[in-house]
Amino acid sequence: MATTSFEVGVTTLTNVTALSNIALDVRDMAVNLKAGNLLAAQRVYTQGANSVIYDIFGRETLDKLTLKSMGQAGGDEWIDNPSFTFQMLGLSSVQDSAEEAITKHANYADYYISTLLNDQLTAGNAAAAQASTILTVHMNAMHKLWDGFIDCTLVQKGYNPEEDQTGKINPKRKYDEFIALYVGAGQTLGPSWEGFLLYALAQAASKPFDTVDENGEALVNKDIRGLYEWVQRIMSEEDYCTRDESISELWTINNRIIAKMNLSMMQMLINAMHDENQFYLVPIYARAIIPQLSQCRTSIQRKLKSYLLDKEYEREDFSRILPLLQQTYDCLGFTCEQIGAYSDKVAECGDYTENHPLAGFVPKADVQTISKVDLDMHAIRQLLKFPTGDDNIIPQMYYKHGRAAVINEDKYGYDVLSLQEMARSSIVEKWSPYYSDFVSYHGKEFYADSVIMNEFKRNAGTDTQQDALLLSWMQFGVVTEYLMGLLGSSDQMCENANNDDPTKYWDAFAATYIGSLEGIDLGGSDQTIDGFMLWNVANRRAVSFDTQNDDYYAEINDEMLELLFAGQAQLLRKDCLNFEKTVSRTLHLMVVPLVQSVIWYAIKNEGLDASSNDDGLVIGEVAAKSVLPIVKKFDPNAARIIERNMVSSEVNFVPVVDGPQAVANAFYLVLDEIGWGCDYVGHADGVEACQLESTRPRSNNGGSVKQGAVIILALLGVLSAWLY
């Protein structure tokens, strides 16, 4: 079989020479633009010059691949390309629907390049040619990665690409096409490193940041070559793409390659913002990288969009923009060290340390990684706004394999904590005080995971109730039960002398309860659009239930911070007796935002028909099911009232049939039993959590963390990894 060899040390498994020749179109555009020949440059762009198209039988046709057609390729057929989806979300306005976003922005690259090609003022610096690489080739290369991944999942389902003469589904070729677009024809080695596509761009980006190896090759390029070779090993296996491990590895490789590609774009954006001779490139690089931040902290992405996309860049904004960009590195998958220092002009920023604050809490253990699981939940939420392919495959991969919470960064031992691993974690099974209650109530183990996986496989288009169901079970189900497991683990590790440090479980609880999207400031983000974990739920409910403190975040979270610091101090002095009490109070305090959520959706759902497609019906039911196992343990009658009002049934179900106050009242005794009472719940829309307030004194000790727990001490020696 014919292959393609590139001078930089890459040989493909298939012949992708024709595609790699698109680099020569970029070269010819640049030559013509610098010579002032706009018409010739436009012809190369619109009609093509060097990249021949072949038919399905391998015969050369009269047609040429064009940069213009590549810039118009995005659309409904790219629905399984998360990079494209994030691009559409990042370019669109908040109020735009998925359809409006695609209509307005699918051809963003072609529109911008065509504008440059009609601007005589930008011709001399060949901005349109550079934009063709930065915008068009960059996105098409990422699309080839995702196309290859999707093809691989189809092979796993039984498709045989060897029998398909059309070559439509061919993971080997798709990954080779990626490297063809990344390196491109004409790419040379050092010292000149001359080229026209993304490899050459990464070389240029690495120079002012001094991120090169001993041979002068950009570290990004070295890493991408290594990752592509890993793909080749997978594709050279006899049973390639048939094993679950292959799918998982390719998912990881894709995300790592894209992180490296975005790293180069970030370096070039910083360079263009600082060097006045490169200001003309700022809007081009900004269009490549800023929209990708739609998978990151929303408030930061919107600020950067306002600085770099919604208006012309102003040099005096550099000092405001750079810190915002630096806050996105971790989300995009690279570090300050990997970006490097910008010559002697901009120092290297500081990477996260093990005591990196989370909403004012300072952990003792390195738990920054686990806090980033909320980024995967945010990515899933964003992706579900758009139509997805069979089995919601890309959102499902985020759930099953994760992207953001990288546990081990060894080249081939790369390991990521995923939401599904949290859902099926042995930590929950062994140490959650309420594990048996949840199993008894739901009738099976890992109930939340079963619901989520079944729902992923139900293709419902852009059914917002499906989206709400998936996200609610992750937020209220998976995360809540995992948090209970972490608390139970920390308690057991304290009481039983072994090599496991209970502090890492305790701090992991804090990281999972708060999440990375809240930032470092006391109280978390001042924008509730940012968070996703229970900290954010508490802050949002505090606004509705009038339970904010003087600093405008939830009193529940204020109390939680005190408990988190108290627990740290108790562990430091090995005061396990008092630590057990703190664990119990913490466990039951985190239930309060869930109770508020049930009452809130009871208020919202009253009067709705059972057949309504309102998201609130789904969210309210999931919130109820996340606390009903605990409610039933303490007050079975209250559980029946909540079920009758909040949990849909096939026969004559009327949402909130008894009214929201009845739902609120049902929680009264349970709140008293768990030691927090109704005061922290507050009131909303005339519904009072304390309507049944009595004079009976409360124990206020949160019960015992061992209630409902089955402590199997013999299993302590098995628990060798704190994340599983």
N, C-alpha and C positions, 0 to 999 in steps of 0.2 A: 504494500500500500504506500502511495506517495505521501511524503511528509514535507514540512517546511522547516528550514533551519534559519535561526537568527544569530547574528554575530555575537550577541551578548551571552550566548551559551544555552540557548533554548532550542530544542527540536520537538516539534509537535507530533502527535500520533496520526494526524490526518493532514491533508494538503489544504492550507489556508493562505497560500501565497497571494491569491487574487484579492482577498479581503484585506490583507496587510498592505496592499498597494494603495489603499485609501490614504495612507500617509503621504504618498506622492501628490495627491490632489491638494492636501494642505500645503505642501511645499510649493506647488505651482501657484496656488492662490497667493501665497506670501510674496513670491517673486513678482507676480504681476501687480500686486498692490503697491509694492515698494517702487516699482517702475512707473506708477501712476496710471496703469492700464486697468481701470475698473471693469470695463466690459469683458476683458479676457478673464479676469478673476471671477466675475459673475457667471461666465460660461462654464468654467471649471466647477463652480459650486452647484449650478443647476443642472448641467448636462453630464458631468463626470469626465474623467480623462484617462485614468490609469487602472481602475478597478473593474475588471471584466466580470460579467455575470455569466454563469454556466447554467444549462438546463439540467433536468433531473438525470439525464443520461451522461452528464459530464462534457457536453459539447458547448463550445464557446458560442455565445449569442452576440448580437450586435449592440445589446444594451450595456450600459455601464452603471455601476452603483454610484450614487451621488451623495454628497454630504447633505444636500437639501432633503433628499428622501429620508436619510437617517435622522435628520432633525425633525421630521414630521412623523416618525414611526410610532411615537407614544400614543396610547389611547386604550380602548377597551381590551385590545389584545395583550396589553401589558399588565393585566390585573394581578398577575402573580409575581410582579416585580415590586417588592416593598420599597426599593430605592426610588422608583418612579412615583409610587403612591405618596411617600413622604415629600417628594418634590412638589407634587400637585397641592398637597395640604399646605406646604410652606409658602407657596406662591399665592394661594388664594386668600380671600377675605374670610373672616370668621363665619359670616352668614351664608357663604356659598355652599350649596349642596355638592355632592360628589359629581353629579352630572355637570353642574355649572363649572366646577373646578376643571374638569377635563376639557370641556368646551372652550374655556378661556385660555388654558395654559398648556394643553397637551403639546402644542407646537412651539413652546417657549423658546427653544434653541433656534429653530429656523426663523422665527419672527425677529429675534434680536440680531441674528447674523445678517439677515436680509436688510435690516435697517442700517447696519454698519456698512454693508456693501453699497449702499446708496449715499453714503456720507463721504464726500471728498476729503473732509478734514481728518478722518481717521485712516485714510488709505496709506499714508506714508509709514505708519507703524504696524501695518498689516494686522490691525485689531480683529478683523473678520476672520482671518486665517487662524489666529490664536484662539478666538472664540469657538471655532469649529472643533478644535481639540478639547478645549476646556468644557464646553457645554455638550456638543453633539457626541463626540467620540467617548467622552467620559461616561455619559449616561448609557450609551449603547454597549460599552464594555461591561458595565454593571448588569445590564439586561442579559447579556450572554451568560454571565455567571448564574443568574436566576433561571434562565432558560435551561441551562445544563442541569441545574438542580431539579427542576420540575420534570425534565425528561428522565432523570434518574429515578424519581418516585414512580413514574409510569412504567419503567422497566421492572421495578420491584413488584408492581401490580400484575406483571405478566407480559408486558409489551416486548416484542423482540425487534430491536432496531436493525438487526442484521437481515431481516426478511423484508424490510421496508425500503424499496428502491427510491422512494421520494426523498428520503433523508430528513423528513420533517421532524421526526423524533430521534435524536442522536446525541446523547450526552457527551460522548467523546469529542465529537466535532464542535459542539457548543462551547466547551471549555477551551478547545484550541482556538476557536474564533475570538474568545476573550483575549487570549495572549496575543493574537494577531493584532487586535485593536489596541492592546496595551503597548506593545513594543513597536510595531509598524515596520514597514519596509524602509531600508536605508539607515537604520539605527546602527551607529558605530560604537566602538569601545573608546576608552580613554586614550589620550588625555582630552580629546575634543568632545566625546560623548554626543556627537551630532545626531540629531533625529528630529522627528516632527510630531510624535504622538505623546502618550502619557509617560512612557519611560523617560523620554527626553525632558518632559516637564518636571518629573520627580528629580532628575539630575540637577536641573536649574534651581529647583526649590531647595535642595539640600545644601547648595554651595554657601549662601549667606548664613545658614544656620549650622554649618559644619557638622552635618549628620551624614557622614560618609565613612566607608571602611578604609582599610589601609591601602586599597587599590584605587580609591577615588570613586567607587560605585556608591550611589545613594543607598543608605540602609533600607529605605523603603523598597527599592528595586531588588536588593538582595533578598529581602524577606518574601516579596511577591514571587520571585523566581522559585524560592524554596517551597512555598505553598502550592504553586502550580505543579512542581515535581511531585508533591504529595498527591495531588489530583491524578496525575499520570499513573502513579502506583495503584491507586484505586481502580482506575479505568483499565489497567492492564491485567487485573485479576480475571480469572476464568468466569467467575460468577459476579462480575461487577454490577453494582447497584441492586443486588438482590438481598443483601444483608442489612439489617437495621443499623449495624455499626457503620456501614458505608454512608447511609443517609445522614446519620448524626455527624460523621466526620466532614462530609461535604457542606452541611449546614454551617459548621464551625469555620471551615476554610473560607467559604463565601464571606461570612461576616468579618473574618480577619483581613481578607484581601481588601474589602471595601473600606475598612478602617484605615488601612495603609494608604489607599487612594485618597481618602478624605484628608488624611494628614498632610499630604503634599499640597492639596488645594488650600488648606488652612495656612501653611507656610507661605504660599504664594500670595494669599490675600493680605497677610500681615506685611509682607515685603512691598506689595503694591500700595498699601495704605501709608507706609512710611516714606517711600521713595517718590518724590514728586514727579520724577520722570516716568513713573509707572502708574500714575493716578488713573490713566485711561483704562487700566486693567481692573480697577477696583469693582466696577459694576459687573464685570464678566465673572471674576472669581466669586463675588458675592452671590451671583445667580447659581453658581455651582454648589456652594456649600451652605449658605444660610437657610435655604428651604429644607435641607436635610435635618435641620435642628427641630423640625416639627415632631421628631421622636424624642426630644429632650424636654427640658423644663420650659413650659409654655411661656411664662412671663419673660424669660431671657430671650427666647426665640422672637417674641413680638417686639422687644426692645431693639434687637439687632436688625430686624426687618425694617423698623422705622428709621434706623440710622443708615442702612446700606442699600435697601431696595426701594423704599417709599420716597426717598429723596436723593439728591446728588450728594456724594460723599464730601464731607468738609474736614480738612486736615486737623482743625482744632478739636474734632471729636475723637481723635485717635486715643487719647488717654481715657476716654469713657468707654470706647468700644473694646479695647484690648482686654480689660478685666472680664468683660462679659463673654468674649470669645474663650478666654481661658477657663471659664466655668463650664464650658461645653465639651472640653477635651475628653473628660472621663466618660461622658455619655456616648461620644462618638467612637470610643474604643482606643484612645491613645493617651499618652501622658505628656507632662511638661518636658520631661527629659527627652522623650522621643521627638518633640517639636524642636527643642534646643533653644539656645540663645541666639538672637538676631544680631549677628556681628558683634560690635561693641556698643550697639545702640539700645537694644532692649534685652534685659537680663532674662535668663530662663526663669519661668515661674516655679513656684513650689508645688510639688506633688502632695497628694494626700498622705498623712501620717496615720499611725494606728490610733492616735487620740484625736482624730479629726472630728470636730463637733457635729452633732446632729440636732438641730432645733434647740440648741442650748445645752444638750446633754453631751458630756465628754466621756467617751468609752475608754476603758483601760486596755481592752483587747482590740485587735485589728478586725473590725466588723464592717468597714466601709463597703466591702464587696457585697455582703449579704443585703445591705441596705438598698442596693441597686436593682433588686428584683422588681421594684416598682416601675423601673424603666421598661421592663418587658410588659408589664400590665398596661402601661401607657401606650406602648407601641401597638399592642393588640387592640386597644380602644381606637387608636388612630386608623389602623388597617381595616377594622370592621366598618368604618364609615364608607368604605368603597366596596363595590362588588368584589367577591373573591372567587377563586376557582373551586374545583371539586374538593369536598371535605374541608373547605376553608383552610387550604393546605398551609399557607404561610402563617396566618395567625396561630394555627395549630402547632406549627414548628416552634414558634416563640414559646408556646405553653409547654411543649414536650421537652425541648432541648435548651431553651433559654439563649440569651445573647449577652446580657449586661453583667450578670453576677459571676465573673470569672474567678474561680477558686484556685486553679493551677495554671500557670502560664508557660509551662514547659512546651517546647516546640511540638512534640507529639503526644504529650500527656495532658494536653489542654483540657481543662474540666470546667464546666459551668453549672451553677446551681439553677435548676429550672423550677417553675411553678408546679409542674407535675411531680417532680421529686419531693417538693414540700408536701404536696397533697398525699403522697404515699410514703412519707418518711417514717422510719422506725422510731424516731424521736416521739412522734405523736402516738404511735401504737404502744410504746413501752411506758412513756412517762406522762402523758396528758392525764390529769386527774379526772377528766370527764370523758375519756376515750370510750369506756364501756357504755356510758350513757348515750353517746352519739351513735355507736353501733346499734345499741338496742332500739333507739328511736327510729333510725333510718332503715334498720333491717339489714344492713350490710356494712362491710368495711369500705373505707375510701369512697363514701357516697358522693362527695363533691366532685371527685375526679371522674366518677362514672357518668354523672350528669353532664359535666363539661365535655368529655370525649364524645358522648352520644350526640350532644348538641352541635359540636363541630362537624359531625358527619351528616347533619341534616342541612342540606343546602337551602338556605332561605333568602338568598339574594341580599338585599339591604333591609331585611326585617329588623327593625330596631328593637323589637321585643326579644329576638334571639340575641342580639348584641347585649342587651341589658341582662339577660339571663346568664350569659357567659361571664361577663365582667362582675356581676354581683356574686356569683358563686366563687370566683377567684378572690374577691375582696372580702366578703363576709364569711365564706366557707373555708377555702384553702388557707388563707392567711390566719384566720382566727384559730383554727385547730392547730396550725403549726406553732403559733405563739404559745398556746397552752402546753404543747410538748416541750418547748424551750424552757418555760418556767418550771415545769415538773423536773426536767433534766437538771437545771441549776440547783434545785432543792436537793435532789438525790446526790449530786456530785459533792455538795457541801457536807452532807451527812456521812458519806462513805469515803473514807480515805483511799484515794487511788491517784493515778497520774493525770487524770483529767481535771482541768481547771474550771470550776463552776463559773468564774467570771466571764469566760467567753460565751457561755450559754446565756448568762444574764445580759451581757452587752449585745449579744445577737438578738435577744428579745427586743431590746430597745431599738436596735437598728431596723428590725422588721416592723415594729409598731410605728416607727416614725417615717422611715423611708428616705431615700437620697434626695427626692424632689423638694423636700421642705427646706433644704439649705442649712446654713450653720447658725442663723440668728435665733435668739431666744423666742420661743413661740412658733418657730417655723416660718414658712413663707407668708407674707402679708397678702398673697393672692391665693385664694382657695382653688383656683384653676390648676395650681401646680401639683398638689399632693394626690396620693391615691390610697395610702394605707390608713389604718384606724386613727392615727393622729389627725389626718385630714378629715376623716368622717366626724370626729369629735369637734373639730373647729367649725365645720359647716353646720352641724347640728346646734352648736352653741349659739350661732347667730339666730337660728329659728326659735330656740327654746330659752333665749335670754339667759344664758349661763356662761357668758364671757367674763374674764377677769378684767382688771383695770388696764392691762396691756393688750386687750382685744384678742386674746385667744382663749380657748376653752378652759374653764375651771378644772375640768377633768384632766386636761393635759398639764395644767399647773400642778395638780396633785400628783400626777404620774411622774413628773420630773423629780419631785421630792422623794417619791418611793424609789425611783431608779438610783438616785444618789445615795439614799439610805441603804439600799441593797448592796451597792458597791462597798460602802464603809463596813457593813457587817461581814461581808466576805473577806475583806482585808484583815479583819481581826478574828476571823473564823468563828463568828457568833452565829452559829447555825440555828439556834433556838429562835432568836429574833428574826433571823433571815427567813425562816419558814413562815412566820407571820407576815412579813413584808411580801413574800411571794404570793401568799393567799390574797392579801389586799390588792396587789397588783393584778392578779388573775381576774378578780371580780370587778375591779374598776374598769378594766378594758371591755367588760360586757356592757357597761352603761351606754356608750355610743351606739351599740347595736340595739339596745332597748329604745333609745331615742329614735333610731331609724324606723323601727317597727311602728311606733306611735306616729311619727311624721307621715309615713305612707298610709297609715290608717286615716289620718286627716285628709290627705290628698285623694285617696281612693274612694272615700265615701260618696255615694251617688253614682259611681261608675257602673256600667253594665259588665257582667262577667265576660262578655265577648269583646269588650273594648280592647283596642290595640295600644292603649296607654302603657308606657314603660313602667309606670308606678306600680301597676298590678304585679308585674314580675319582680321588681326590686323589693317591694313590700313582702312578697311571699318568701323570697330567698332570705331576707333579713330575719323574718319570723323563724324560718327553719334553722337559722344559724344559732338561735338562742332557745328554741323550744326543747331540745334535750335537757338543758339546764333547768328551764322552767318546770318541766314535767317532773324532774327529780324532786323539786321542793314543793310544787303545788300542781298536782295533776288536773284539778278543776280549772285553774287559770290557763293551763296549756290547752284545754278543750275550748275555752272562750277565744283564745288567740287563733287557734286553728279554724274555728267556725267563721271568723271574721277576715282572716288573712290568707288562708291556704285554700286554693281552689280545689273543688271537688267536681266530679262528673254530674252530680245530681243537685239541681236547684241551688247552686252556689250564688249567693248575693254578697258582693264585696262589702265588708264592714257593716254587716247587717244590724249589729247592735250599737253602732256608732263608735267613733274614735275614743270617746271617754271610757267606754267599757273596756277597750283594749288597754288603755293606760291604767285603769284600775286593776286589771288582771296582773299587772306587774308588781303591784304594791307589796304584797307579802314576800315575793321573791327578792325584791330589792332589799327588804328588811332582813331577810335571811342571809343574804350574801354580805351584809354589813355596810352598805352604802346608803340605803334609804332612798327616798324619792327626790331629795333636795337637788342632787346633781343632775337630775333629769330636767327639771324646770317645767315650763309651760309654753304652749304654742297654740295660736289661733283659738284661744278659749279653752283648750284642753289642759287640765291640770294633772300632773303626775302625782301630786300630793292631795288629791281630793279626799282620799280615805285616811288622811293623816290621823294617827292615834297617839295617845300618850304613853303607849307601851315603850319602854326603853329599848334601845337597840344594842346588840352586842358589839357592833362596829369593829369586829375583828376579821370580817371577811370570811368567816368559816375556817375550815382547815383545808389546806391544799391537798390533803390526802383523801378528802371525801371523794368517793367514786374511783379512786386510783387503785390499781392492782400493782403493788410494788414487788418486782421480781429481782431480788438482789443478785441472783446468779447471772443475770444478764448484764451486769455492770461491766464485766470483763470483755463483753462482746462489743460494747459501745466505744469503738476506737476512733471513729471519725465524728466530730461534733456536728456535722451537717447531715448526717444520715441516721 
